[in-house]
C-alpha cells in the first residue's frame, strides 16, 4: 500500500543496470519529484539522462563517506544496491549505512542474496557482513534477498550458439532466476509501501531450471544445436580463462555454479511474484530475446 505522505526515496547506484530499472519502476509508482538518484559522477551520461527525465541527481559514491550524509539529507527511504567490487564492498556498504544514520534516514532496503544466511555461494559472505552491519546500526531496514539474474546466464547464450555447447559445473542443480526488471519492480514496491521495517524477502523466479534445460531452450528458440556440457570446477575454470575472462570473475562464476549444484539458487516460495503482483519473467522469454537479436 502506497503511503499518502509521499516519502522521499533515494536509489543508490542509480546509474547501474539494476538501479536504472528501479528508477523506471519508481516513475510508475511514485509521484515525480519524490525520487532522488545517487550516482558516482554528476557529469556522466547516466546523470544527464536522469535529469532529463525530471529526476533529482545527487553525488553518492560509496567510497566517499564525506559526501554520502549530505546526499541522504531529507531522505525517508533508501535503497542500498549492493556494490559490485568484491573484497571492498562491505566497507562501501558500511559507509552508506553510517551516512544514512547520520542523515536520519527512516528505512534502508538492501539488495542481499537469496538465503544469504545459509547460502553455499562464496559471494554470500559480503552480504552476511552487510546484513550484520545493518542489524547493529539501529536503523530500520528491510532485506531484499535477490536470487540469480537470468541475464547472468543469458550472457553465455551467444558463445553457446557459436560453440554448440553451454558450459558449466552446476550438475543437476536448479536455478530459480528472474530478470533484473523483476527484482527492480520488487524494490520499487517495497520502497513505496508502508510497514516494511524488519521484513526479509526471499526473492526468486517462479520457474526453476537446470542448465541442461536452459541449453535445450536455447536450441529450441534458435533452431540450432546446443547442449549442456557439465564440467568439473577445474575444467570449467579452464574454459573461462581460455575465453579471456578475468580470474576474479572466473572464480565467482565457478563457485556460483558449484553452489547451484548444492541447491543455493533454487527456490519455490514465489515471494517475488507475490510482491510484484504478477508472474516473474520466464527464462525462455529472455532466451528468445537474445536469440532473436543474434
C-alpha positions as CSV (number, residue, x, y, z in Angstrom):
1,X,0.0,0.0,0.0
2,X,1.5,3.3,-1.1
3,X,1.7,5.9,1.6
4,X,-0.3,9.2,1.4
5,X,2.6,11.3,2.9
6,X,4.8,10.8,-0.2
7,X,8.1,9.9,1.4
8,X,11.3,11.0,-0.2
9,X,13.0,8.0,-1.8
10,X,16.7,7.5,-2.7
11,X,18.2,4.9,-5.0
12,X,21.9,4.3,-4.7
13,X,23.8,3.0,-7.7
14,X,21.2,4.6,-9.9
15,X,23.4,4.6,-13.0
16,X,23.9,0.8,-12.8
17,X,21.9,-1.8,-14.6
18,X,19.6,-2.6,-11.7
19,X,19.5,1.0,-10.4
20,X,18.2,2.4,-13.7
21,X,15.4,-0.2,-13.8
22,X,14.4,0.7,-10.2
23,X,14.2,4.3,-11.3
24,X,12.0,3.2,-14.2
25,X,9.7,1.3,-11.8
26,X,9.5,4.1,-9.3
27,X,8.5,6.6,-12.0
28,X,5.4,4.4,-12.5
29,X,4.6,4.1,-8.7
30,X,5.7,7.3,-7.1
31,X,5.0,11.0,-7.9
32,X,7.6,12.8,-9.9
33,X,9.8,14.8,-7.5
34,X,9.8,12.2,-4.7
35,X,12.7,10.1,-6.1
36,X,16.4,11.0,-5.8
37,X,19.1,9.2,-7.8
38,X,22.5,8.6,-6.4
39,X,25.4,8.4,-8.9
40,X,29.2,8.3,-8.9
41,X,29.5,11.1,-11.4
42,X,27.2,14.1,-11.7
43,X,28.6,14.9,-15.1
44,X,28.2,11.4,-16.7
45,X,25.7,10.5,-19.4
46,X,23.6,8.5,-16.9
47,X,23.2,11.5,-14.6
48,X,22.3,13.7,-17.6
49,X,19.7,11.2,-18.7
50,X,18.2,11.0,-15.3
51,X,17.9,14.8,-15.0
52,X,16.2,14.9,-18.5
53,X,13.5,12.6,-17.0
54,X,12.9,15.0,-14.1
55,X,14.8,13.0,-11.5
56,X,16.9,14.8,-8.9
57,X,20.5,13.6,-9.0
58,X,23.0,13.7,-6.1
59,X,26.6,12.5,-5.8
60,X,26.7,9.3,-3.8
61,X,30.0,7.5,-4.4
62,X,30.2,4.6,-1.9
63,X,33.9,5.3,-1.5
64,X,33.3,8.9,-0.4
65,X,31.6,8.8,3.1
66,X,32.1,12.5,3.5
67,X,29.6,13.3,0.7
68,X,27.1,10.5,1.4
69,X,25.5,12.0,4.5
70,X,24.8,15.2,2.6
71,X,23.4,13.2,-0.3
72,X,21.0,11.4,2.1
73,X,19.7,14.5,3.8
74,X,15.9,14.7,3.8
75,X,15.5,11.1,2.6
76,X,12.9,8.9,4.2
77,X,13.6,5.6,2.5
78,X,16.9,4.5,0.9
79,X,17.6,1.6,-1.4
80,X,21.2,0.3,-0.9
81,X,22.0,-1.6,-4.1
82,X,24.9,-3.9,-3.3
83,X,28.2,-2.8,-4.8
84,X,30.0,-4.9,-7.4
85,X,33.5,-4.7,-6.2
86,X,34.0,-7.9,-4.2
87,X,36.6,-7.6,-1.5
88,X,35.9,-3.9,-0.7
89,X,32.1,-3.7,-0.9
90,X,31.4,-4.5,2.7
91,X,33.3,-1.3,3.7
92,X,31.5,0.6,1.0
93,X,28.2,-0.6,2.3
94,X,29.2,0.4,5.9
95,X,29.9,3.9,4.5
96,X,26.3,4.1,3.2
97,X,24.8,2.7,6.4
98,X,26.8,5.1,8.6
99,X,25.9,8.1,6.4
100,X,22.2,7.1,6.3
101,X,22.2,7.0,10.1
102,X,23.8,10.5,10.3
103,X,21.3,11.9,7.9
104,X,18.3,10.4,9.8
105,X,17.1,8.1,7.0
106,X,14.0,6.3,8.2
107,X,14.5,3.0,6.4
108,X,17.2,1.2,4.4
109,X,16.2,-1.5,1.9
110,X,19.2,-3.7,1.0
111,X,19.7,-5.9,-2.1
112,X,21.2,-9.0,-0.5
113,X,21.4,-12.6,-1.7
114,X,18.8,-15.4,-1.7
115,X,19.1,-17.1,1.8
116,X,22.3,-15.2,2.4
117,X,22.5,-16.5,6.0
118,X,22.8,-20.1,4.8
119,X,23.9,-19.8,1.1
120,X,26.8,-22.0,0.0
121,X,27.9,-19.4,-2.5
122,X,31.1,-17.6,-1.5
123,X,29.7,-14.2,-2.5
124,X,27.1,-14.6,0.3
125,X,29.8,-13.7,2.9
126,X,29.8,-10.0,1.9
127,X,26.0,-10.0,2.2
128,X,26.1,-11.6,5.6
129,X,28.5,-9.0,6.8
130,X,26.4,-6.2,5.4
131,X,23.2,-7.6,7.0
132,X,25.1,-7.8,10.3
133,X,26.1,-4.1,9.9
134,X,22.5,-3.2,9.3
135,X,21.4,-5.0,12.5
136,X,24.0,-3.2,14.7
137,X,23.3,0.2,13.1
138,X,20.0,0.6,14.9
139,X,18.4,1.8,11.6
140,X,15.1,0.2,10.5
141,X,15.8,-2.0,7.5
142,X,14.3,-4.5,5.1
143,X,16.2,-7.2,3.2
144,X,15.6,-7.9,-0.4
145,X,17.4,-11.2,-0.8
146,X,17.6,-11.5,-4.5
147,X,18.2,-14.7,-6.3
148,X,20.1,-15.0,-9.6
149,X,19.5,-12.7,-12.6
150,X,18.5,-14.6,-15.7
151,X,20.8,-12.2,-17.5
152,X,23.8,-13.8,-15.7
153,X,23.3,-17.0,-17.8
154,X,21.9,-15.1,-20.8
155,X,25.3,-13.6,-21.3
156,X,26.6,-17.0,-22.3
157,X,24.0,-17.7,-25.0
158,X,25.9,-16.2,-27.9
159,X,29.1,-18.2,-27.1
160,X,26.9,-21.3,-26.7
161,X,25.4,-20.8,-30.1
162,X,28.9,-20.4,-31.6
163,X,30.2,-23.5,-29.9
164,X,27.1,-25.7,-29.9
165,X,27.5,-26.1,-26.2
166,X,26.7,-24.3,-22.9
167,X,29.4,-25.0,-20.3
168,X,29.1,-25.1,-16.6
169,X,29.7,-27.1,-13.4
170,X,26.2,-26.9,-11.9
171,X,25.3,-30.5,-12.3
172,X,21.6,-31.1,-12.0
173,X,21.1,-28.1,-9.7
174,X,18.1,-25.9,-10.3
175,X,18.2,-22.1,-10.7
176,X,15.1,-20.1,-9.9
177,X,16.2,-16.9,-11.6
178,X,14.3,-13.8,-12.6
179,X,15.2,-10.8,-14.6
180,X,16.7,-7.6,-13.3
181,X,13.4,-5.9,-14.2
182,X,11.5,-8.3,-11.9
183,X,13.8,-7.6,-9.0
184,X,13.8,-3.8,-9.7
185,X,10.0,-3.8,-9.6
186,X,10.1,-5.6,-6.3
187,X,12.4,-2.9,-4.9
188,X,10.1,-0.2,-6.1
189,X,7.1,-1.9,-4.4
190,X,8.9,-2.1,-1.1
191,X,10.2,1.5,-1.3
192,X,6.7,2.8,-1.9
193,X,5.0,0.6,0.7
194,X,4.5,1.1,4.5
195,X,5.5,-1.2,7.4
196,X,8.5,-2.8,5.7
197,X,11.0,-2.5,8.6
198,X,12.1,-5.9,9.9
199,X,10.9,-7.9,6.8
200,X,13.1,-10.3,4.9
201,X,12.1,-11.2,1.3
202,X,13.5,-14.3,-0.3
203,X,13.1,-13.3,-3.9
204,X,13.4,-15.7,-6.9
205,X,11.8,-16.7,-10.1
206,X,8.6,-18.8,-10.3
207,X,10.2,-21.5,-12.5
208,X,13.5,-23.2,-11.7
209,X,15.5,-24.9,-14.4
210,X,18.7,-26.9,-14.8
211,X,21.4,-25.8,-17.2
212,X,20.5,-28.8,-19.3
213,X,17.0,-27.4,-19.6
214,X,18.5,-23.9,-20.3
215,X,20.6,-25.3,-23.1
216,X,17.6,-27.2,-24.5
217,X,15.6,-23.9,-24.5
218,X,18.4,-22.2,-26.4
219,X,18.4,-24.9,-29.1
220,X,14.6,-24.6,-29.3
221,X,14.5,-20.8,-29.6
222,X,17.4,-20.6,-32.0
223,X,16.8,-23.7,-34.1
224,X,20.5,-24.6,-33.7
225,X,22.0,-27.5,-31.8
226,X,23.1,-26.6,-28.3
227,X,23.8,-29.0,-25.5
228,X,24.9,-28.5,-21.9
229,X,28.4,-29.7,-21.1
230,X,28.8,-30.3,-17.3
231,X,32.4,-30.0,-16.3
232,X,34.3,-30.2,-13.1
233,X,35.1,-26.9,-11.4
234,X,38.7,-27.0,-12.6
235,X,37.6,-27.8,-16.2
236,X,35.0,-25.0,-16.2
237,X,37.6,-22.6,-14.8
238,X,40.0,-23.5,-17.6
239,X,37.3,-22.9,-20.2
240,X,36.5,-19.5,-18.8
241,X,40.2,-18.5,-18.5
242,X,40.7,-19.6,-22.1
243,X,37.8,-17.3,-23.1
244,X,39.7,-14.4,-21.6
245,X,37.6,-13.7,-18.5
246,X,39.4,-12.1,-15.5
247,X,40.5,-14.5,-12.8
248,X,38.3,-12.9,-10.2
249,X,35.2,-13.3,-12.3
250,X,36.2,-16.8,-13.2
251,X,36.4,-17.7,-9.6
252,X,33.0,-16.2,-8.9
253,X,31.3,-18.0,-11.8
254,X,32.7,-21.4,-11.0
255,X,31.9,-21.1,-7.3
256,X,28.4,-19.9,-8.1
257,X,27.8,-22.9,-10.4
258,X,29.1,-25.2,-7.7
259,X,26.7,-23.5,-5.3
260,X,23.9,-24.2,-7.7
261,X,24.7,-27.9,-7.6
262,X,24.2,-27.7,-3.8
263,X,20.8,-26.0,-4.1
264,X,22.0,-22.5,-3.4
265,X,19.9,-20.8,-6.1
266,X,16.7,-23.0,-6.1
267,X,13.6,-21.7,-4.5
268,X,9.8,-22.4,-4.7
269,X,8.5,-19.7,-2.4
270,X,7.1,-17.4,-5.1
271,X,7.7,-14.4,-2.9
272,X,8.9,-12.3,-5.8
273,X,5.8,-12.8,-7.9
274,X,3.6,-12.3,-4.9
275,X,5.3,-9.0,-4.2
276,X,5.1,-7.6,-7.7
277,X,1.6,-9.0,-8.3
278,X,2.4,-10.9,-11.5
279,X,4.4,-14.0,-12.6
280,X,8.1,-13.5,-13.0
281,X,9.5,-13.3,-16.5
282,X,10.1,-16.8,-17.8
283,X,13.7,-17.7,-18.6
284,X,12.6,-18.8,-22.1
285,X,11.5,-15.2,-22.8
286,X,15.0,-13.9,-22.1
287,X,16.5,-16.6,-24.2
288,X,14.1,-15.8,-27.1
289,X,15.1,-12.1,-26.9
290,X,18.8,-12.9,-27.1
291,X,18.4,-15.5,-29.9
292,X,16.2,-13.1,-32.0
293,X,18.9,-10.5,-31.7
294,X,21.8,-12.8,-32.6
